[in-house]
Amino acid sequence: MGKGKLQKFADMAHYPHVFEHPYAGPEGVPFAMRGKWDEGFFGNGRPLTLELGCGRGEYTVGLARRFPEQNFIGVDIKGARMWTGATEALQEGLKNVAFLRTRIEAIDQCFASGEVDELWLTFSDPQMKKATKRLTSTYFLERYRRFLKDGGRIHLKTDSNFMFTYTRLMLEHNALSVEAITDDLYHSPLANGVLTDIRTYYEQQWLDRGMTIKYICFRLPQTGTLSESDVDIPLDDYRSYGRSKRSSLQTSK
Ligand SMILES: C[S@@+](CC[C@H](N)C(=O)[O-])C[C@H]1O[C@@H](n2cnc3c(N)ncnc32)[C@H](O)[C@@H]1O
């Protein structure tokens, strides 16, 4: 029988590579590890990549296995999910992996200017109702700028046509540099390496329902004003929109 939530939390309280920063609002108190992830944990001076909304941490652990010369931190508010990746990393003795339990709204309290090289956003909720909650909104990009190196890469992998279109339009609107883009990853020339060899839990669920997976990689410069584009985007019809409607879990494409 699998472990319950309480047992997972008890396990993680003793994991040396799992950190927690209680959320005290978007402008709360800086976390003790801010600016000290290398000095206080990794100790190797190597580049750092974050997976935001990591769930079980498939990208965090999968990338760490493939790139031992880099460091990776999975970030999520749900500790019971990250237990899976955190336990795998521990059992495999991966020294280049950590997990951080916090709200992404507080992410800039956890990392100092220039401390992070790259970001992965894996199957983030498209937040169709409110732009400022979307992890590729200018609200979050402004936060990422506070700790991501100038021109740092951001990878978005999503099932959501809404999230994909929103992000594409936002990048066009702000003239941000797109390195790769496809609305059907598994049937595109990009379908190899970490983009398709690593599959997340949610990704597999969407693939099982016949959904296409979309991918965008772009760079975020430190300078330049960012603003939201004002285009209406068709909603994903297989998802709930607000609390009152229930998701039909039907496949649309
Ligand atoms: C749809 S799941 C995707 C999980 C995983 N990346 C995957 O593909 O299987 C979205 C994840 O983002 C996390 N999440 C959503 N909003 C968050 C926030 N504001 N702060 C921290 N985590 C958040 C959720 O807890 C959840 O684990």
The ligand as an SDF file (V2000), in Angstrom:
LIG
                    3D

 27 29  0  0  0  0  0  0  0  0999 V2000
   -1.4170   20.4450  -13.3980 C   0  0  0  0  0  0  0  0  0  0  0  0
   -0.2420   20.1380  -12.1570 S   0  0  0  0  0  0  0  0  0  0  0  0
    1.2070   19.6900  -13.0650 C   0  0  0  0  0  0  0  0  0  0  0  0
    2.1970   18.9330  -12.2200 C   0  0  0  0  0  0  0  0  0  0  0  0
    3.4120   18.3940  -12.9560 C   0  0  0  0  0  0  0  0  0  0  0  0
    4.2350   19.4500  -13.4920 N   0  0  0  0  0  0  0  0  0  0  0  0
    2.9790   17.4460  -14.0580 C   0  0  0  0  0  0  0  0  0  0  0  0
    3.0750   17.8330  -15.2300 O   0  0  0  0  0  0  0  0  0  0  0  0
    2.5720   16.3340  -13.7260 O   0  0  0  0  0  0  0  0  0  0  0  0
    0.1500   21.7780  -11.6160 C   0  0  0  0  0  0  0  0  0  0  0  0
    1.0320   21.8070  -10.3830 C   0  0  0  0  0  0  0  0  0  0  0  0
    1.3250   23.1400  -10.0810 O   0  0  0  0  0  0  0  0  0  0  0  0
    1.2000   23.3400   -8.6810 C   0  0  0  0  0  0  0  0  0  0  0  0
    0.8170   24.7300   -8.4940 N   0  0  0  0  0  0  0  0  0  0  0  0
   -0.2170   25.3780   -9.0630 C   0  0  0  0  0  0  0  0  0  0  0  0
   -0.2460   26.6600   -8.6760 N   0  0  0  0  0  0  0  0  0  0  0  0
    0.8110   26.8190   -7.8390 C   0  0  0  0  0  0  0  0  0  0  0  0
    1.3220   27.9320   -7.1130 C   0  0  0  0  0  0  0  0  0  0  0  0
    0.7420   29.1080   -7.1900 N   0  0  0  0  0  0  0  0  0  0  0  0
    2.4150   27.7470   -6.3600 N   0  0  0  0  0  0  0  0  0  0  0  0
    3.0020   26.5300   -6.2820 C   0  0  0  0  0  0  0  0  0  0  0  0
    2.5690   25.4410   -6.9420 N   0  0  0  0  0  0  0  0  0  0  0  0
    1.4890   25.5960   -7.7110 C   0  0  0  0  0  0  0  0  0  0  0  0
    0.1310   22.3680   -8.2350 C   0  0  0  0  0  0  0  0  0  0  0  0
    0.2600   22.0480   -6.8580 O   0  0  0  0  0  0  0  0  0  0  0  0
    0.3830   21.1880   -9.1540 C   0  0  0  0  0  0  0  0  0  0  0  0
    1.2470   20.2340   -8.5870 O   0  0  0  0  0  0  0  0  0  0  0  0
  1  2  1  0
  2  3  1  0
  2 10  1  0
  3  4  1  0
  4  5  1  0
  5  6  1  0
  5  7  1  0
  7  8  2  0
  7  9  1  0
 10 11  1  0
 11 12  1  0
 11 26  1  0
 12 13  1  0
 13 14  1  0
 13 24  1  0
 14 15  1  0
 14 23  1  0
 15 16  2  0
 16 17  1  0
 17 18  1  0
 17 23  2  0
 18 19  1  0
 18 20  2  0
 20 21  1  0
 21 22  2  0
 22 23  1  0
 24 25  1  0
 24 26  1  0
 26 27  1  0
M  CHG  2   2   1   9  -1
M  END
$$$$
